[in-house]
Amino acid sequence: MQRELLDRQAIHDVVLRYCRGIDRLDFDLVRSCYHPDAIDHHTGFDGSVDDYIAWVRPKLETLGGTMHHVGNHLVELFGDVAIAETYSMNVHWGHPAGGDFTSGARFVDLMERRDGRWAIAQRWAVREWTRSDADRMTAPEAAGPRGRRDGQDLVQRLRDDILAEKEPSTRGRILPPDKEIR
């Protein structure tokens, strides 16, 4: 039972890392969620993980941001193979032509454990619906921390500081928005 729980958590972490990688434009993180020979099927795309990244990167870079919200997550384990079905609501904003939209999708993943590591062997991003959000986004209500997509997001900066073994008293302490962590 413990092995099954650990496997389920590892698979869920793959899905969450994928979402973080897409939202933060961290394509090395996205790539790490797939096995090297993996295949991805998205709306308008079918191919290898490297081809997928080459296809999706310029699309994401034209946007001001994305936010992938993960909901229902079901894993069916079959030894070193699993099927993971993850419901997701994905917001896309800041398109230069005003093409902001939100989509409801399911990630249907064939996961495999190879050399002790769970990763996507094949993914189907099943689009369930799309809603136009044109002219619906508003400016932030006040000054404060904002998500970043350039490797300087707060999560990345905190991780970098911890890995650099900074002063223990500053580890994990979120500083006011006008203060730098570094």
N, C-alpha and C positions, 0 to 999 in steps of 0.2 A: 504494500500500500504506500509506503514512504517513497519508493522509487517512482510509482505512478504520480504522486503529488509533485515530486521534483520535476518529472518530465512535463507535466502540465504547466508548471510555472515557467520552465525554460522555454516552452513553446509560446506562452503568453508574452514573455519578455522579447522574443523575436518580433512579434507583431508590434509591440510598443516601441522597440528600437527603430523599426521601419518607419513608423509614424513620426517619431522624433527626427529621424534622418531626412525625411521628405520635408517636414515643416521647417527645419533649420538649414536646409540645403547642404546637408552633410552626406555627400554621396558615397564616401567611404563607409559610413555607418549603414547606409542603405545596402550597399554591396555586401556587407558582412552578414546581412540577414539571409542571404541566398547561398546555396552551394554554387561553386564555380560553373557547373554545367546546367544551372537552373533555367527554366523557361518561365516567362511572365506573359500573361494575357490581360491587357487593359483595353478599355474602349479605344479602338483605333490602333492598337499595337499588339503584336505577337512576336516574341523573340527571346534572345538570351538576356541575361541580367545586364551585361555590358551594353548591349544594344538598347535595352530599356532605359538605362541611365542616360545614354546619349540622346534618346528620344524625349525623355521627360524633363531633363535639366533645362533646356532653353524655354520650355513651356512654363516651368516654375519660376525661372529667373525673370520673366516678364511681369510676374505678379508681385504685389506688395507683400503678400503673405498667404499662408495656408494654415489651417488648423484641423487636424484629423482627430475626431472624438471616437473612442472605441466604446462599444456597448456590449451586447451579448457576445460571449466567447465560449464556444463549445469545442472540446477536443475529444476525438475518438482515437484511442491508442491501439495499435496493432504491432506490439514489439518495438522495432526500430523504425516504424512507419506510423504516421498519424495524419488524420484529416482534421484541420482546424477551420472552423467557420466563425468569422468575426464580423459582427455588424459595425458599421462605421458611418458617421455623418461628417462630411468634409466640407469645410468652408474655404472658399477661394476669393481673395479680394485684391483690389489695387490694379486690376487689369487696365492698361492704358486706354483701351476702347470702351471701358465701362462694362466689361463682360463678367462682372462679379457673379458668383453662383455658389449654391450649396447643393451637394449631392448626397444621396443615401446609397450606400453600397454594402456589399458583403465581400470580404476577402475570403475566398475558399482556397485554402493552402494544403497542398500535399507536402508534408514535412517529413524529413528523414533525419535520423541520428546517424551520423558518420563520424568515426573516430571520437565518439563521445560528445559530439556537438550537434544540437538540433538546429536545422536551417531549412529554408524553403527550397524544395526541389522543383515545385511547379506552383504557380499562383494564378488564380482567376480573380480579377477585380470585377465583380458582377454589379453593374450599375442598376439600381432599382428605380431611382427617380432623380431628377435634376430640377432645381428651382432657380430662376433668375433672381439675383439680388441687386440688379442694376439700380443705382441711385438710392440704395437703402442704408449704406454704411455712413456713419457719422464720425467726426473727429473725436479723439479721446476727451473725456470729461475734465481731466486735470493732468498736471505734470506727474510723472512717476515712471517706474521701470516699464520698459517696452521690450517685447520680443525682438530678437535680432536674428538675421540669417547670414551672418558674415563670419561665423566662428567666435563671435564675442558675446553670445547670449549669456545671461547670468548663470545658467546651469554649466555651460562650458567653462566659464571663467572660474566658478567655484571648483570644478573638477581639476582644472589646471593648477589652481593654487594648492589644493590638497596633494596632488601628485608631485608638486614641486617642494613639498614638505615645508611650507611656510610656517611662520610662527603659530604654534598650537592654539594660542588664544584667539586667532582670527579664523580658524577653521570652522566652516559651517555657519558662521555668523553673517547674516545678510545685512550689508551696510546700507545706510540711507542712499537714495538714488543719486545724490550729488557727490558721493564718495566713490572712489575707484577701489576695486578689490586688490588690484596689483600695485 
